[in-house]
């Protein structure tokens, strides 16, 4: 990492630390791992939303988080020359997660997952990826087997579980803990952080604001993705 890159990373780290974020992994190593990223997977409940539910209520998502995921995918596309593989991996069956994945043309959505580690292994096998090329965004205990495999682990903060955060840190299961909690656009925070560490945040926004040829090419490729659905009984179509 050059001196200019170190200065930029240090400045970015200070901005995110100012909103309560914690860098478990030194930011230089975090940037190095990001350089290897070819895929991003997200948990759903407690990541895109607070995780609160009722008998007839489904958990939703926010447009700021949606914009963040789109800009991150665009940024990685600009850097790699191809769409990054993206998926939602949820332990529950949630209609909003399926709707979001289809609307945003994510590659896959997995629901009703008991062992998320097996999904990561499936993705690697089918997509020709290695686990260290996958970044995962997660928040809770059932995500830890997935986090253990992935190369970049980004944990959404929740003040109610300081012992879980300490557990994940102690066992090297997370590299970053967000400043925003699960109801305050943590996904957007994480996406902005990664774009900043790539050193392309302003270029990505300039291109999106102008809706220039690069962005239109990316968008055409993104819109051509047909989302694969995997329920507890395997591949299929959402009801």
C-alpha positions in Angstrom: 0.0 0.0 0.0 1.5 3.4 -1.1 1.8 6.3 1.3 -1.2 8.0 -0.5 -3.3 4.9 -0.1 -2.4 4.7 3.6 -3.4 8.3 4.1 -6.7 7.7 2.3 -7.4 4.6 4.3 -6.5 6.2 7.6 -8.9 9.1 6.8 -11.7 6.8 5.9 -11.1 4.7 9.1 -11.4 7.9 11.2 -14.7 8.9 9.6 -16.3 5.5 10.3 -14.8 5.2 13.8 -16.4 8.6 14.5 -19.8 7.0 14.0 -19.0 4.1 16.3 -17.5 1.5 13.9 -14.8 -0.8 15.0 -12.0 -2.1 12.8 -11.2 -5.6 14.2 -8.8 -6.2 11.4 -6.2 -3.5 10.6 -7.5 -1.4 7.8 -4.5 -2.2 5.6 -5.4 -5.9 5.8 -9.1 -5.2 5.3 -8.2 -3.4 2.1 -6.0 -6.3 1.0 -8.8 -8.8 1.5 -11.3 -6.5 -0.3 -8.9 -6.6 -3.3 -9.7 -10.3 -3.6 -13.5 -9.9 -3.4 -15.5 -11.4 -6.2 -18.8 -12.0 -4.3 -20.9 -10.5 -1.6 -23.5 -12.4 0.5 -26.0 -10.9 2.9 -28.0 -12.2 5.8 -31.5 -10.7 5.9 -33.1 -10.3 9.3 -31.1 -8.0 11.5 -29.0 -6.8 8.6 -31.5 -5.1 6.2 -33.9 -4.5 9.0 -34.2 -4.8 12.8 -35.5 -8.4 12.6 -38.8 -7.7 14.4 -41.7 -9.8 13.2 -45.3 -10.8 14.0 -47.6 -13.6 13.0 -48.6 -11.9 9.8 -45.8 -9.4 9.4 -42.7 -9.7 7.2 -39.4 -7.9 7.7 -38.6 -5.3 5.0 -35.7 -3.2 3.7 -34.9 0.4 3.1 -34.1 2.3 -0.1 -30.8 3.7 1.3 -29.6 0.1 1.9 -30.8 -0.8 -1.6 -28.9 2.1 -3.1 -25.8 1.1 -1.2 -25.8 -2.5 -2.5 -26.3 -1.3 -6.1 -23.4 1.2 -5.8 -21.1 -1.5 -4.3 -22.0 -3.9 -7.1 -21.3 -1.2 -9.7 -18.0 -0.3 -8.0 -16.9 -3.9 -8.0 -18.0 -4.2 -11.6 -15.9 -1.3 -12.6 -12.9 -2.7 -10.8 -13.2 -6.4 -11.9 -14.9 -6.0 -15.3 -17.7 -8.3 -14.4 -20.7 -8.4 -12.1 -19.8 -9.6 -8.6 -21.9 -12.6 -7.5 -24.5 -11.5 -4.9 -26.9 -13.4 -2.8 -29.1 -13.3 0.3 -28.8 -16.2 2.7 -31.6 -16.3 5.3 -32.5 -18.7 8.0 -36.2 -17.8 7.6 -38.6 -17.9 4.7 -39.2 -14.2 4.0 -41.2 -12.8 1.1 -39.5 -9.4 1.3 -36.1 -11.0 0.9 -37.2 -12.8 -2.2 -38.9 -9.7 -3.6 -35.8 -7.6 -2.9 -33.5 -10.1 -4.6 -35.7 -10.3 -7.7 -36.1 -6.5 -7.9 -32.4 -5.9 -7.5 -31.5 -8.9 -9.8 -29.2 -10.6 -7.2 -27.9 -13.9 -8.4 -29.5 -16.0 -5.7 -31.7 -16.0 -2.6 -31.5 -18.8 -0.1 -34.3 -19.1 2.5 -35.0 -21.4 5.4 -31.2 -22.2 5.7 -30.2 -24.1 8.8 -26.5 -24.3 8.0 -25.2 -21.3 6.1 -21.7 -22.8 5.7 -23.2 -25.3 3.3 -24.6 -22.5 1.2 -21.2 -20.9 0.9 -19.7 -24.2 -0.1 -22.4 -24.6 -2.7 -21.8 -21.1 -4.1 -18.0 -21.8 -4.3 -18.6 -25.1 -6.1 -21.1 -23.8 -8.7 -19.6 -20.3 -9.3 -15.9 -21.4 -9.3 -15.1 -19.2 -6.3 -12.9 -19.7 -3.3 -14.2 -18.8 0.1 -11.6 -16.0 0.5 -13.2 -14.3 -2.5 -16.5 -13.8 -0.7 -17.5 -11.0 1.6 -20.4 -11.6 4.0 -22.5 -9.2 5.9 -24.1 -10.7 9.0 -25.3 -10.1 12.5 -26.1 -13.1 14.6 -25.1 -16.6 15.9 -26.4 -18.6 13.1 -24.3 -16.6 10.7 -21.0 -17.5 12.3 -20.4 -20.8 10.4 -20.7 -18.7 7.2 -18.4 -16.0 8.5 -15.8 -18.5 9.5 -15.4 -19.5 5.8 -15.6 -16.1 4.1 -12.6 -14.0 3.3 -14.1 -10.7 4.5 -16.6 -10.6 7.4 -18.6 -7.5 8.2 -20.8 -7.6 11.3 -23.8 -5.4 11.9 -23.7 -3.9 15.4 -26.4 -4.5 17.9 -25.9 -3.0 21.4 -27.9 -5.8 23.0 -25.2 -8.4 22.3 -21.8 -7.2 23.4 -20.8 -10.7 24.4 -21.6 -12.0 20.9 -19.5 -9.3 19.4 -16.6 -10.2 21.8 -17.0 -13.9 20.9 -16.8 -13.2 17.2 -13.8 -10.9 17.7 -12.0 -13.4 20.0 -12.4 -16.2 17.5 -11.5 -14.1 14.5 -15.0 -14.4 13.0 -15.4 -10.7 12.1 -13.2 -8.1 10.6 -15.4 -5.0 11.0 -18.3 -4.1 13.3 -20.6 -1.4 12.0 -21.3 1.9 13.7 -24.9 1.8 12.6 -27.2 -0.8 14.1 -29.5 -3.1 12.3 -32.3 -0.5 12.1 -30.2 2.4 11.0 -28.9 1.6 7.5 -25.9 -0.6 8.4 -25.9 -2.1 5.0 -25.4 1.4 3.5 -22.6 2.1 5.9 -20.8 -1.1 5.0 -21.2 -0.5 1.2 -19.9 3.0 1.5 -16.9 1.8 3.5 -15.9 -0.8 0.9 -16.3 1.7 -1.9 -14.1 4.1 0.0 -11.4 1.5 0.6 -11.4 0.7 -3.1 -10.6 4.3 -3.7 -13.5 4.8 -6.2 -16.3 6.3 -4.2 -16.5 9.6 -6.0 -16.0 8.1 -9.4 -18.8 5.6 -8.8 -21.1 8.4 -7.7 -20.1 10.7 -10.5 -20.9 8.0 -13.0 -24.2 7.1 -11.4 -25.3 10.8 -11.1 -24.5 11.3 -14.8 -26.0 7.9 -15.7 -23.2 7.7 -18.2 -22.3 4.9 -20.7 -20.4 2.9 -18.1 -23.3 2.9 -15.7 -25.8 2.0 -18.4 -23.6 -0.9 -19.5 -23.4 -2.1 -15.9 -27.2 -1.7 -15.5 -27.9 -3.6 -18.6 -25.8 -6.5 -17.3 -27.4 -6.3 -13.9 -30.9 -6.3 -15.2 -30.2 -9.5 -17.3 -29.5 -11.5 -14.1 -32.3 -14.0 -13.4 -32.5 -14.6 -9.6 -32.1 -18.2 -8.6 -34.4 -19.2 -5.7 -33.4 -21.9 -3.2 -35.9 -22.8 -0.4 -35.5 -25.4 2.3 -36.3 -28.1 -0.2 -33.7 -27.0 -2.7 -34.0 -25.0 -6.0 -37.4 -23.9 -7.0 -39.6 -20.9 -7.7 -40.9 -18.6 -4.9 -44.6 -19.0 -4.4 
